[in-house]
């Protein structure tokens, strides 16, 4: 479920847009081959559930055509309430014993039968002094996963892998950031869900999805200005290119307070319950990361250094094939799709 494949394309099926990326790897490193985004009609995907299949399929088909995609093998990802991620501590045992134990362990955390989910697991590298081992278990509802897989197949693509957003972020970070020591929080502010993955020395130790995102901001603009979805989206997107208009100042500040407050509460929960180590940096990505003052506000209320993610730090980009201004503009919101496009055989 979470292993990579050579010659694969990353496809991020978000609630507001579809993002696609293709990255070529060689001995000299990584090179961007293709990237693009297409906005979805409103309410096509609600809380990560596909509610207008024809609209999503049509948008995806047009995006594949417009980008001239030849490779049909893709990796997709899911997040939100359909995904459960748990780290459990178990007595040391053989691989066969572990494989038999995982379904029983997983049942404790599921509201439904273990037969209704796809699951995978990985033994984490650290071993406790007592000789126990930590195991990361990931489960996703089969009905949601199957909907995404079926959608992708309906437009002629071949879904090779179903990943999870927080681990795609981790993969992006591993490739693009060389200093992986200490405790780092990867925060991706999406349209309907914001993903948080906290790493210690490069290993995930805590994950959480928050059901707060940019769609709420769009809805507030629609109500405040009495406009339709498209016009509200345009107003929101324009915020990243200058000063906040007076008529949007109040709700922009309200949204910043809402989403940064949710992130802070999650980080405080982690610090109080899971680790004595202080988070040294927040790497911020996602569409809402471009809202003016959001970086500064998150830094002020958490007292942690915050920087915008650059998923192309260690990826070569040809200035003749891609407009540098376009790449700079889309960079903060491409963390998940770049992480997906970087998947290769043997990845964990």
C-alpha positions as CSV (number, residue, x, y, z in Angstrom):
1,X,0.0,0.0,0.0
2,X,2.8,2.4,0.8
3,X,5.6,1.3,-1.4
4,X,7.0,3.2,-4.4
5,X,7.4,2.3,-8.1
6,X,9.8,3.5,-10.7
7,X,8.3,5.8,-13.3
8,X,5.2,7.0,-11.4
9,X,3.3,10.2,-11.3
10,X,2.0,12.0,-8.2
11,X,-1.7,12.9,-8.2
12,X,-3.0,14.9,-5.2
13,X,-6.8,14.7,-5.3
14,X,-7.8,17.6,-3.0
15,X,-11.1,19.0,-2.0
16,X,-10.6,22.2,-4.0
17,X,-8.2,21.2,-6.8
18,X,-6.3,18.4,-8.5
19,X,-2.5,18.6,-8.6
20,X,-0.2,16.4,-10.7
21,X,3.6,16.2,-10.7
22,X,6.1,14.0,-12.5
23,X,9.7,13.9,-11.3
24,X,12.5,12.2,-13.1
25,X,15.3,10.6,-11.0
26,X,18.8,9.8,-12.1
27,X,22.3,9.5,-10.7
28,X,22.7,13.2,-10.8
29,X,19.5,13.8,-8.8
30,X,15.9,14.7,-9.3
31,X,14.4,16.8,-12.1
32,X,10.9,18.2,-12.6
33,X,9.4,16.8,-15.7
34,X,5.7,17.9,-15.4
35,X,3.5,19.8,-13.0
36,X,0.1,21.4,-13.0
37,X,-3.1,22.1,-11.2
38,X,-6.8,22.2,-12.0
39,X,-9.6,23.7,-9.8
40,X,-12.5,21.5,-9.1
41,X,-16.2,22.7,-9.3
42,X,-17.5,23.5,-5.8
43,X,-18.6,20.6,-3.6
44,X,-17.2,18.0,-6.0
45,X,-15.4,16.5,-3.0
46,X,-16.7,17.2,0.5
47,X,-14.7,16.2,3.6
48,X,-12.6,14.0,1.4
49,X,-15.6,12.1,0.0
50,X,-16.2,12.2,-3.7
51,X,-19.7,13.7,-4.1
52,X,-19.7,14.6,-7.8
53,X,-17.8,11.8,-9.6
54,X,-18.4,13.1,-13.1
55,X,-17.1,16.6,-12.3
56,X,-13.9,15.2,-10.7
57,X,-13.3,12.7,-13.5
58,X,-13.8,15.4,-16.2
59,X,-11.5,17.8,-14.5
60,X,-8.8,15.1,-14.1
61,X,-9.2,14.0,-17.7
62,X,-8.7,17.6,-18.9
63,X,-5.7,18.0,-16.6
64,X,-4.0,14.9,-18.0
65,X,-4.7,16.0,-21.5
66,X,-3.5,19.6,-21.0
67,X,-0.2,18.5,-19.4
68,X,0.4,15.9,-22.1
69,X,0.8,13.1,-19.6
70,X,2.1,9.9,-21.2
71,X,2.8,7.8,-18.2
72,X,-0.4,6.3,-16.8
73,X,1.0,4.9,-13.5
74,X,0.1,7.2,-10.6
75,X,0.3,7.3,-6.8
76,X,-2.6,8.9,-5.0
77,X,-3.2,9.7,-1.3
78,X,-6.0,10.1,1.2
79,X,-6.4,11.8,4.5
80,X,-9.1,12.9,7.0
81,X,-11.5,10.7,9.0
82,X,-11.2,7.8,6.6
83,X,-7.6,7.2,7.8
84,X,-6.4,6.0,11.1
85,X,-2.7,6.1,12.1
86,X,-1.5,4.6,15.3
87,X,1.9,3.9,16.8
88,X,1.8,0.9,19.2
89,X,4.4,-0.8,21.3
90,X,4.5,-4.6,21.1
91,X,6.8,-7.3,22.5
92,X,9.5,-8.3,20.1
93,X,8.3,-11.1,17.8
94,X,9.0,-12.6,14.5
95,X,7.7,-11.2,11.2
96,X,5.1,-14.0,11.0
97,X,3.9,-13.4,14.5
98,X,3.7,-9.7,13.9
99,X,1.6,-10.2,10.8
100,X,-0.8,-12.3,12.8
101,X,-0.9,-9.7,15.7
102,X,-1.6,-6.5,13.7
103,X,-5.3,-7.2,12.8
104,X,-6.0,-7.9,16.5
105,X,-4.2,-4.8,17.6
106,X,-5.9,-2.7,15.0
107,X,-9.4,-3.7,16.0
108,X,-9.0,-1.8,19.2
109,X,-9.0,1.5,17.3
110,X,-11.6,0.8,14.6
111,X,-15.3,1.7,14.8
112,X,-15.9,-1.0,12.1
113,X,-14.6,-4.4,11.3
114,X,-10.9,-4.8,10.4
115,X,-12.2,-6.4,7.1
116,X,-13.7,-3.0,6.1
117,X,-10.3,-1.3,5.9
118,X,-7.0,-1.6,4.0
119,X,-4.1,-1.5,6.4
120,X,-0.3,-1.6,6.4
121,X,2.3,-1.4,9.1
122,X,6.0,-0.7,9.6
123,X,8.4,-1.5,12.5
124,X,10.1,1.7,13.6
125,X,13.9,1.6,14.0
126,X,14.1,2.4,17.8
127,X,13.9,-0.5,20.3
128,X,12.9,0.2,23.9
129,X,15.2,-0.8,26.8
130,X,12.7,-3.4,27.7
131,X,13.2,-5.0,24.3
132,X,9.8,-4.0,22.9
133,X,9.3,-2.6,19.4
134,X,7.3,0.3,18.1
135,X,5.1,-0.4,15.2
136,X,3.3,2.2,13.0
137,X,-0.1,1.0,11.8
138,X,-2.1,2.8,9.0
139,X,-5.6,1.9,8.1
140,X,-8.0,3.4,5.5
141,X,-11.6,2.7,4.9
142,X,-12.0,0.4,1.9
143,X,-15.1,2.2,0.5
144,X,-13.3,5.6,0.4
145,X,-10.1,4.1,-1.0
146,X,-12.0,2.2,-3.6
147,X,-13.9,5.4,-4.7
148,X,-10.6,7.1,-5.4
149,X,-9.0,4.1,-7.1
150,X,-12.1,3.7,-9.3
151,X,-12.2,7.3,-10.2
152,X,-8.6,7.3,-11.3
153,X,-9.1,4.2,-13.4
154,X,-12.1,5.7,-15.1
155,X,-9.9,8.2,-16.9
156,X,-7.4,5.7,-18.1
157,X,-4.8,6.0,-15.3
158,X,-3.4,3.1,-13.3
159,X,-3.3,3.7,-9.6
160,X,-0.2,1.8,-8.4
161,X,-0.2,3.1,-4.8
162,X,-2.5,4.6,-2.3
163,X,-0.5,6.7,0.2
164,X,-1.4,9.0,3.0
165,X,-1.0,12.8,2.9
166,X,1.1,13.1,6.1
167,X,3.6,10.5,4.8
168,X,3.8,12.2,1.4
169,X,4.8,15.4,3.2
170,X,7.5,13.4,5.1
171,X,8.8,12.1,1.8
172,X,9.0,15.6,0.3
173,X,10.9,16.8,3.4
174,X,13.4,13.9,3.4
175,X,14.4,14.7,-0.2
176,X,14.5,18.5,0.0
177,X,15.8,19.2,3.5
178,X,19.3,17.9,4.5
179,X,19.2,18.9,8.2
180,X,16.8,16.4,9.7
181,X,17.9,16.5,13.3
182,X,15.7,17.5,16.2
183,X,11.9,17.7,16.3
184,X,10.3,19.2,13.2
185,X,6.5,19.8,12.6
186,X,5.3,19.5,9.0
187,X,2.0,21.3,8.6
188,X,0.0,21.3,5.4
189,X,-3.0,23.6,5.3
190,X,-5.3,22.1,2.7
191,X,-8.8,23.0,1.5
192,X,-10.8,20.8,3.8
193,X,-8.2,19.1,6.0
194,X,-4.9,20.3,7.5
195,X,-2.3,17.6,8.0
196,X,0.3,17.6,10.8
197,X,3.3,15.2,10.9
198,X,5.9,15.6,13.6
199,X,9.3,14.1,13.0
200,X,12.1,13.4,15.4
201,X,15.5,12.9,13.7
202,X,13.6,12.3,10.5
203,X,11.2,9.6,11.9
204,X,7.5,10.3,12.3
205,X,6.4,10.2,15.9
206,X,3.0,11.9,15.8
207,X,0.4,12.6,13.1
208,X,-3.0,14.2,13.1
209,X,-5.5,15.6,10.5
210,X,-7.5,18.7,11.5
211,X,-10.8,19.3,9.7
212,X,-10.1,23.0,9.2
213,X,-9.0,24.4,5.9
214,X,-9.2,27.0,3.1
215,X,-12.8,26.0,2.1
216,X,-14.0,27.6,5.3
217,X,-12.3,30.9,4.4
218,X,-14.0,30.7,0.9
219,X,-17.4,30.2,2.5
220,X,-16.9,33.2,4.8
221,X,-16.0,35.4,1.8
222,X,-19.1,34.2,-0.1
223,X,-21.3,35.2,2.9
224,X,-19.5,38.4,3.7
225,X,-19.5,39.7,0.1
226,X,-22.6,38.0,-1.2
227,X,-20.7,36.5,-4.1
228,X,-20.5,33.0,-5.7
229,X,-17.8,30.4,-5.2
230,X,-15.6,31.3,-8.1
231,X,-15.5,35.0,-7.2
232,X,-14.8,34.2,-3.6
233,X,-11.9,31.9,-4.6
234,X,-10.4,34.6,-6.8
235,X,-10.6,37.1,-3.9
236,X,-8.9,34.5,-1.6
237,X,-6.2,33.7,-4.1
238,X,-5.4,37.4,-4.7
239,X,-4.5,37.8,-1.0
240,X,-1.1,36.2,-1.7
241,X,-0.2,39.0,-4.1
242,X,-0.4,42.1,-2.0
243,X,-2.1,43.9,0.9
244,X,-5.3,42.6,2.4
245,X,-8.3,44.6,1.1
246,X,-10.1,46.5,3.8
247,X,-13.4,44.6,3.1
248,X,-11.6,41.3,3.7
249,X,-9.4,42.3,6.6
250,X,-11.7,41.2,9.4
251,X,-12.6,37.7,8.1
252,X,-9.0,37.2,7.0
253,X,-7.8,37.8,10.5
254,X,-10.6,35.6,11.9
255,X,-9.5,32.8,9.6
256,X,-5.9,33.2,10.5
257,X,-6.8,33.0,14.2
258,X,-8.9,29.9,13.6
259,X,-6.5,27.8,11.7
260,X,-3.3,28.8,13.6
261,X,-5.2,28.2,16.8
262,X,-6.1,24.7,15.7
263,X,-2.5,24.0,14.8
264,X,-1.2,25.4,18.2
265,X,-3.7,23.2,20.1
266,X,-2.4,20.1,18.3
267,X,1.2,21.0,18.9
268,X,0.5,21.7,22.6
269,X,-1.3,18.3,22.9
270,X,1.8,16.6,21.4
271,X,4.2,18.4,23.7
272,X,2.1,17.6,26.8
273,X,1.4,13.9,26.0
274,X,4.1,12.5,23.7
275,X,7.5,14.2,24.0
276,X,9.6,16.3,26.3
277,X,11.6,17.5,23.3
278,X,10.8,21.0,22.1
279,X,9.7,21.4,18.5
280,X,12.4,23.5,16.9
281,X,10.8,24.4,13.5
282,X,7.5,24.3,11.7
283,X,7.6,23.7,7.9
284,X,4.3,25.2,6.5
285,X,2.7,24.2,3.2
286,X,-0.7,24.1,1.6
287,X,-2.8,26.8,-0.1
288,X,-3.6,28.7,3.1
289,X,0.1,29.0,3.8
290,X,0.1,31.9,1.3
291,X,-2.5,34.0,3.3
292,X,-0.7,37.2,4.4
293,X,0.5,37.2,8.0
294,X,-0.3,33.5,8.6
295,X,3.4,32.6,9.0
296,X,4.0,35.4,11.4
297,X,0.9,34.7,13.4
298,X,1.7,31.0,13.8
299,X,5.3,31.9,14.8
300,X,4.1,34.4,17.4
301,X,1.5,32.1,19.1
302,X,3.7,29.0,19.1
303,X,7.1,30.7,19.8
304,X,8.5,28.3,17.2
305,X,10.4,29.2,14.0
306,X,8.1,28.9,10.9
307,X,9.2,28.7,7.3
308,X,7.3,28.1,4.1
309,X,8.0,24.7,2.5
310,X,10.0,24.6,-0.7
311,X,9.3,21.2,-2.2
312,X,11.7,22.0,-5.0
313,X,14.8,22.7,-2.9
314,X,16.7,19.7,-4.2
315,X,14.8,19.2,-7.5
316,X,16.3,20.7,-10.7
317,X,13.9,22.8,-12.7
318,X,14.6,24.0,-16.3
319,X,13.9,27.8,-16.7
320,X,13.2,27.1,-20.4
321,X,10.5,24.5,-19.6
322,X,8.9,26.1,-16.6
323,X,8.2,29.8,-15.8
324,X,10.2,30.6,-12.6
325,X,7.5,32.9,-11.4
326,X,4.9,30.2,-11.8
327,X,7.0,27.7,-9.9
328,X,7.5,30.2,-7.1
329,X,3.8,31.0,-6.9
330,X,2.7,27.3,-6.7
331,X,5.6,26.0,-4.6
332,X,4.0,26.3,-1.1
333,X,0.9,24.2,-2.0
334,X,2.8,21.5,-3.9
335,X,4.2,19.7,-0.9
336,X,1.9,16.6,-1.0
337,X,2.0,16.1,-4.7
338,X,5.8,16.4,-4.9
339,X,6.1,13.9,-2.1
340,X,3.9,11.5,-4.0
341,X,5.8,12.0,-7.2
342,X,9.1,11.1,-5.4
343,X,7.9,7.6,-4.4
344,X,10.2,4.9,-5.6
345,X,10.6,1.1,-5.2
346,X,11.6,0.2,-1.7
347,X,10.4,3.4,0.0
348,X,9.0,3.0,3.5
